[in-house]
């Protein structure tokens, strides 16, 4: 069952850091920091000394995880090495509860580093995240980046009083979607979920992309244009009346035995797998009589 959460999401103390200039936006002020060699430990030491209790740091510019990338075979290797730079005062946070062993998230351009004090590894952690996960911060200062988050939070609060911006858009979206589960009515107990077998079948056969091979002579020497469609938010429309629960097969005979109201409900329901009625059997052909 997909149930409504029984807790209130808590906001995390967040600051915004330009790793190129050292500018830090914390609350309503901007402070210039000395980040040293820009390792995770030095960044955390500088930020937490200025803003104690910070739980999330968004890097808006500078991409320190790419420092020395030319020494590695791949960009991902460089990011992994930066995230795991040894520090005397910091260690990798392994989380707690369901997030146990969460650790770092290695990505070429949008990594997430999770750290906790080496002397108290079970205490609160601090995250280093890329601003690019949410917005394209190119050319924007830390104050503009902070204001972008403020405006987004205000927009969400018009629909959800307890809306909180979590670490990424996908996490925030899942949290907000779960809060749309009704508290009264038919689905108050939560939305039913497809069986594991059907989920695996859809996952294995439902590709999301389209690949088309255009062969000569239709291929010109120079392509007239390159077009890219971003249909990220199209999911919101496609899933508006998507099936939930276990599919129910209705044969033509069972459909014909239903009342008109039951037929309408079966056709419009989100939980029905409709099947076409079988083609009528052809009557036997009588042989033609010989002419007299």
One Martini backbone bead per residue (centre of mass of N, CA, C, O) as a GRO file, in nm:
protein
  292
    1UNK     BB    1   0.099   0.035   0.019
    2UNK     BB    2   0.026   0.383  -0.035
    3UNK     BB    3   0.095   0.601   0.216
    4UNK     BB    4   0.050   0.830   0.439
    5UNK     BB    5   0.230   1.013   0.628
    6UNK     BB    6   0.302   1.017   1.002
    7UNK     BB    7   0.475   1.283   0.940
    8UNK     BB    8   0.689   1.565   0.972
    9UNK     BB    9   0.880   1.739   0.781
   10UNK     BB   10   1.211   1.845   0.827
   11UNK     BB   11   1.402   2.102   0.827
   12UNK     BB   12   1.719   2.208   0.702
   13UNK     BB   13   2.008   2.351   0.758
   14UNK     BB   14   2.095   2.603   0.509
   15UNK     BB   15   2.355   2.665   0.269
   16UNK     BB   16   2.556   2.883   0.041
   17UNK     BB   17   2.836   2.797  -0.182
   18UNK     BB   18   3.121   2.950  -0.327
   19UNK     BB   19   3.407   2.775  -0.418
   20UNK     BB   20   3.560   3.007  -0.577
   21UNK     BB   21   3.522   3.260  -0.358
   22UNK     BB   22   3.383   3.184  -0.057
   23UNK     BB   23   3.090   3.244  -0.058
   24UNK     BB   24   2.841   3.277   0.211
   25UNK     BB   25   2.498   3.194   0.255
   26UNK     BB   26   2.357   3.305   0.569
   27UNK     BB   27   2.071   3.384   0.564
   28UNK     BB   28   2.114   3.752   0.560
   29UNK     BB   29   2.422   3.676   0.482
   30UNK     BB   30   2.769   3.742   0.374
   31UNK     BB   31   3.059   3.528   0.364
   32UNK     BB   32   3.411   3.508   0.363
   33UNK     BB   33   3.603   3.222   0.289
   34UNK     BB   34   3.856   2.987   0.381
   35UNK     BB   35   3.912   2.674   0.191
   36UNK     BB   36   4.180   2.616   0.097
   37UNK     BB   37   4.189   2.306  -0.082
   38UNK     BB   38   3.882   2.207  -0.105
   39UNK     BB   39   3.808   2.002   0.087
   40UNK     BB   40   3.569   1.867   0.268
   41UNK     BB   41   3.692   1.928   0.546
   42UNK     BB   42   3.754   2.235   0.496
   43UNK     BB   43   3.471   2.323   0.427
   44UNK     BB   44   3.335   2.232   0.690
   45UNK     BB   45   3.506   2.394   0.886
   46UNK     BB   46   3.436   2.677   0.773
   47UNK     BB   47   3.125   2.664   0.789
   48UNK     BB   48   3.084   2.564   1.093
   49UNK     BB   49   3.231   2.812   1.218
   50UNK     BB   50   3.005   3.015   1.104
   51UNK     BB   51   2.759   2.773   1.087
   52UNK     BB   52   2.631   2.623   1.322
   53UNK     BB   53   2.430   2.337   1.239
   54UNK     BB   54   2.477   2.259   0.965
   55UNK     BB   55   2.324   2.019   0.718
   56UNK     BB   56   2.339   2.193   0.436
   57UNK     BB   57   2.545   2.221   0.135
   58UNK     BB   58   2.546   2.437  -0.139
   59UNK     BB   59   2.704   2.424  -0.443
   60UNK     BB   60   2.715   2.687  -0.689
   61UNK     BB   61   3.038   2.693  -0.733
   62UNK     BB   62   3.357   2.532  -0.858
   63UNK     BB   63   3.373   2.227  -0.836
   64UNK     BB   64   3.577   2.059  -0.627
   65UNK     BB   65   3.543   1.753  -0.742
   66UNK     BB   66   3.744   1.842  -1.004
   67UNK     BB   67   3.997   1.836  -0.867
   68UNK     BB   68   4.237   1.664  -1.039
   69UNK     BB   69   4.098   1.501  -1.285
   70UNK     BB   70   4.355   1.441  -1.473
   71UNK     BB   71   4.449   1.184  -1.282
   72UNK     BB   72   4.202   1.038  -1.411
   73UNK     BB   73   4.015   0.836  -1.614
   74UNK     BB   74   3.757   0.947  -1.465
   75UNK     BB   75   3.527   1.157  -1.328
   76UNK     BB   76   3.417   0.960  -1.115
   77UNK     BB   77   3.689   0.900  -0.981
   78UNK     BB   78   3.744   1.190  -0.891
   79UNK     BB   79   3.496   1.223  -0.710
   80UNK     BB   80   3.550   0.985  -0.520
   81UNK     BB   81   3.823   1.091  -0.415
   82UNK     BB   82   3.716   1.355  -0.295
   83UNK     BB   83   3.501   1.241  -0.097
   84UNK     BB   84   3.757   1.050   0.033
   85UNK     BB   85   3.911   1.255   0.175
   86UNK     BB   86   4.107   1.279   0.423
   87UNK     BB   87   4.015   1.333   0.778
   88UNK     BB   88   4.045   1.415   1.114
   89UNK     BB   89   3.724   1.529   1.169
   90UNK     BB   90   3.608   1.339   0.933
   91UNK     BB   91   3.335   1.122   0.831
   92UNK     BB   92   3.141   0.894   0.706
   93UNK     BB   93   2.806   0.881   0.675
   94UNK     BB   94   2.562   0.608   0.758
   95UNK     BB   95   2.334   0.673   0.922
   96UNK     BB   96   1.983   0.575   0.984
   97UNK     BB   97   1.799   0.321   0.969
   98UNK     BB   98   1.704   0.316   0.642
   99UNK     BB   99   1.989   0.494   0.591
  100UNK     BB  100   2.181   0.287   0.629
  101UNK     BB  101   2.468   0.316   0.446
  102UNK     BB  102   2.457   0.560   0.253
  103UNK     BB  103   2.657   0.778   0.216
  104UNK     BB  104   2.779   0.838  -0.078
  105UNK     BB  105   2.720   1.013  -0.396
  106UNK     BB  106   2.831   0.921  -0.713
  107UNK     BB  107   2.886   1.192  -0.943
  108UNK     BB  108   3.008   1.376  -1.192
  109UNK     BB  109   2.814   1.661  -1.110
  110UNK     BB  110   2.599   1.544  -0.861
  111UNK     BB  111   2.705   1.513  -0.576
  112UNK     BB  112   2.713   1.340  -0.244
  113UNK     BB  113   2.813   1.440   0.081
  114UNK     BB  114   2.856   1.254   0.394
  115UNK     BB  115   2.908   1.390   0.726
  116UNK     BB  116   3.092   1.329   1.036
  117UNK     BB  117   3.219   1.322   1.325
  118UNK     BB  118   3.482   1.127   1.432
  119UNK     BB  119   3.403   1.144   1.751
  120UNK     BB  120   3.072   1.136   1.643
  121UNK     BB  121   2.921   0.927   1.423
  122UNK     BB  122   2.610   0.940   1.561
  123UNK     BB  123   2.568   1.207   1.481
  124UNK     BB  124   2.516   1.459   1.305
  125UNK     BB  125   2.494   1.555   0.969
  126UNK     BB  126   2.663   1.667   0.661
  127UNK     BB  127   2.596   1.811   0.347
  128UNK     BB  128   2.717   1.787   0.008
  129UNK     BB  129   2.588   1.983  -0.264
  130UNK     BB  130   2.449   2.040  -0.573
  131UNK     BB  131   2.274   2.292  -0.727
  132UNK     BB  132   2.217   2.143  -1.007
  133UNK     BB  133   1.978   1.963  -0.904
  134UNK     BB  134   1.779   2.220  -0.932
  135UNK     BB  135   1.968   2.442  -1.070
  136UNK     BB  136   2.108   2.680  -1.286
  137UNK     BB  137   2.387   2.871  -1.153
  138UNK     BB  138   2.494   3.023  -1.387
  139UNK     BB  139   2.598   3.346  -1.276
  140UNK     BB  140   2.511   3.308  -0.981
  141UNK     BB  141   2.473   3.403  -0.675
  142UNK     BB  142   2.411   3.311  -0.351
  143UNK     BB  143   2.160   3.489  -0.313
  144UNK     BB  144   2.001   3.392  -0.560
  145UNK     BB  145   1.994   3.094  -0.479
  146UNK     BB  146   1.844   3.133  -0.214
  147UNK     BB  147   1.592   3.273  -0.339
  148UNK     BB  148   1.498   3.036  -0.511
  149UNK     BB  149   1.424   2.856  -0.269
  150UNK     BB  150   1.225   3.048  -0.134
  151UNK     BB  151   1.019   3.064  -0.371
  152UNK     BB  152   0.960   2.762  -0.388
  153UNK     BB  153   0.855   2.725  -0.102
  154UNK     BB  154   0.621   2.929  -0.129
  155UNK     BB  155   0.474   2.779  -0.359
  156UNK     BB  156   0.423   2.511  -0.200
  157UNK     BB  157   0.264   2.641   0.045
  158UNK     BB  158  -0.005   2.680  -0.118
  159UNK     BB  159  -0.054   2.347  -0.098
  160UNK     BB  160   0.165   2.293   0.145
  161UNK     BB  161   0.220   2.363   0.469
  162UNK     BB  162   0.457   2.115   0.510
  163UNK     BB  163   0.660   2.193   0.309
  164UNK     BB  164   0.980   2.043   0.204
  165UNK     BB  165   1.307   2.074   0.109
  166UNK     BB  166   1.494   1.847   0.004
  167UNK     BB  167   1.778   1.727  -0.149
  168UNK     BB  168   1.574   1.671  -0.396
  169UNK     BB  169   1.334   1.667  -0.632
  170UNK     BB  170   1.256   1.366  -0.605
  171UNK     BB  171   1.217   1.360  -0.298
  172UNK     BB  172   1.008   1.586  -0.287
  173UNK     BB  173   0.798   1.459  -0.477
  174UNK     BB  174   0.742   1.203  -0.311
  175UNK     BB  175   0.649   1.350  -0.056
  176UNK     BB  176   0.414   1.511  -0.184
  177UNK     BB  177   0.256   1.275  -0.302
  178UNK     BB  178   0.198   1.130  -0.028
  179UNK     BB  179   0.022   1.394   0.066
  180UNK     BB  180  -0.228   1.318  -0.142
  181UNK     BB  181  -0.337   1.119   0.028
  182UNK     BB  182  -0.617   1.051   0.157
  183UNK     BB  183  -0.811   1.081   0.470
  184UNK     BB  184  -1.070   1.020   0.302
  185UNK     BB  185  -1.240   0.761   0.191
  186UNK     BB  186  -1.149   0.508  -0.017
  187UNK     BB  187  -0.814   0.601   0.012
  188UNK     BB  188  -0.732   0.641   0.320
  189UNK     BB  189  -0.537   0.373   0.342
  190UNK     BB  190  -0.441   0.381   0.051
  191UNK     BB  191  -0.273   0.286  -0.225
  192UNK     BB  192  -0.257   0.045  -0.433
  193UNK     BB  193  -0.026  -0.206  -0.547
  194UNK     BB  194   0.141  -0.361  -0.752
  195UNK     BB  195   0.273  -0.634  -0.818
  196UNK     BB  196   0.583  -0.759  -0.845
  197UNK     BB  197   0.543  -0.893  -1.120
  198UNK     BB  198   0.426  -0.642  -1.274
  199UNK     BB  199   0.655  -0.447  -1.215
  200UNK     BB  200   0.873  -0.617  -1.357
  201UNK     BB  201   0.738  -0.617  -1.636
  202UNK     BB  202   0.731  -0.310  -1.683
  203UNK     BB  203   1.037  -0.261  -1.638
  204UNK     BB  204   1.131  -0.462  -1.879
  205UNK     BB  205   0.921  -0.334  -2.122
  206UNK     BB  206   0.916  -0.011  -2.043
  207UNK     BB  207   1.031   0.204  -2.233
  208UNK     BB  208   1.134   0.563  -2.261
  209UNK     BB  209   1.261   0.552  -2.536
  210UNK     BB  210   1.355   0.662  -2.873
  211UNK     BB  211   1.470   0.470  -3.155
  212UNK     BB  212   1.580   0.584  -3.483
  213UNK     BB  213   1.652   0.443  -3.801
  214UNK     BB  214   1.802   0.616  -4.073
  215UNK     BB  215   1.815   0.538  -4.403
  216UNK     BB  216   1.912   0.515  -4.695
  217UNK     BB  217   1.814   0.798  -4.881
  218UNK     BB  218   1.705   0.980  -4.623
  219UNK     BB  219   1.999   1.064  -4.571
  220UNK     BB  220   2.166   1.333  -4.554
  221UNK     BB  221   2.465   1.491  -4.542
  222UNK     BB  222   2.288   1.708  -4.379
  223UNK     BB  223   2.134   1.787  -4.109
  224UNK     BB  224   1.878   2.015  -4.051
  225UNK     BB  225   1.832   1.903  -3.744
  226UNK     BB  226   1.822   1.923  -3.374
  227UNK     BB  227   1.594   1.755  -3.157
  228UNK     BB  228   1.469   1.823  -2.819
  229UNK     BB  229   1.265   1.659  -2.574
  230UNK     BB  230   1.113   1.771  -2.269
  231UNK     BB  231   0.916   1.521  -2.065
  232UNK     BB  232   0.917   1.523  -1.756
  233UNK     BB  233   0.616   1.641  -1.684
  234UNK     BB  234   0.437   1.428  -1.839
  235UNK     BB  235   0.387   1.231  -1.605
  236UNK     BB  236   0.161   1.387  -1.465
  237UNK     BB  237  -0.047   1.319  -1.693
  238UNK     BB  238  -0.014   1.010  -1.738
  239UNK     BB  239  -0.073   0.947  -1.411
  240UNK     BB  240  -0.361   1.050  -1.343
  241UNK     BB  241  -0.501   0.754  -1.473
  242UNK     BB  242  -0.352   0.530  -1.347
  243UNK     BB  243  -0.300   0.231  -1.242
  244UNK     BB  244  -0.421   0.041  -0.956
  245UNK     BB  245  -0.337  -0.237  -0.847
  246UNK     BB  246  -0.504  -0.520  -0.935
  247UNK     BB  247  -0.588  -0.658  -1.207
  248UNK     BB  248  -0.907  -0.695  -1.389
  249UNK     BB  249  -1.073  -0.936  -1.562
  250UNK     BB  250  -1.300  -0.879  -1.844
  251UNK     BB  251  -1.534  -1.027  -2.003
  252UNK     BB  252  -1.786  -1.023  -2.222
  253UNK     BB  253  -1.989  -1.180  -2.046
  254UNK     BB  254  -1.949  -1.013  -1.783
  255UNK     BB  255  -2.020  -0.737  -1.909
  256UNK     BB  256  -2.313  -0.814  -2.011
  257UNK     BB  257  -2.414  -0.877  -1.700
  258UNK     BB  258  -2.412  -0.591  -1.643
  259UNK     BB  259  -2.484  -0.301  -1.546
  260UNK     BB  260  -2.462   0.014  -1.647
  261UNK     BB  261  -2.301   0.117  -1.398
  262UNK     BB  262  -2.090  -0.113  -1.399
  263UNK     BB  263  -1.977  -0.052  -1.680
  264UNK     BB  264  -1.875   0.232  -1.627
  265UNK     BB  265  -1.685   0.154  -1.396
  266UNK     BB  266  -1.511  -0.047  -1.562
  267UNK     BB  267  -1.416   0.163  -1.782
  268UNK     BB  268  -1.311   0.399  -1.560
  269UNK     BB  269  -1.130   0.238  -1.409
  270UNK     BB  270  -0.794   0.193  -1.257
  271UNK     BB  271  -0.837  -0.154  -1.213
  272UNK     BB  272  -0.877  -0.238  -1.523
  273UNK     BB  273  -0.861  -0.510  -1.758
  274UNK     BB  274  -0.940  -0.480  -2.076
  275UNK     BB  275  -1.129  -0.674  -2.313
  276UNK     BB  276  -1.202  -0.795  -2.602
  277UNK     BB  277  -1.435  -0.922  -2.774
  278UNK     BB  278  -1.514  -1.181  -2.936
  279UNK     BB  279  -1.546  -1.302  -3.229
  280UNK     BB  280  -1.786  -1.401  -3.415
  281UNK     BB  281  -1.921  -1.671  -3.531
  282UNK     BB  282  -1.937  -1.835  -3.820
  283UNK     BB  283  -2.151  -1.955  -4.021
  284UNK     BB  284  -2.230  -2.213  -4.188
  285UNK     BB  285  -2.181  -2.332  -4.507
  286UNK     BB  286  -2.396  -2.390  -4.763
  287UNK     BB  287  -2.446  -2.578  -5.009
  288UNK     BB  288  -2.506  -2.560  -5.331
  289UNK     BB  289  -2.743  -2.608  -5.550
  290UNK     BB  290  -2.817  -2.770  -5.812
  291UNK     BB  291  -2.910  -2.711  -6.116
  292UNK     BB  292  -3.216  -2.770  -6.326
   0.00000   0.00000   0.00000
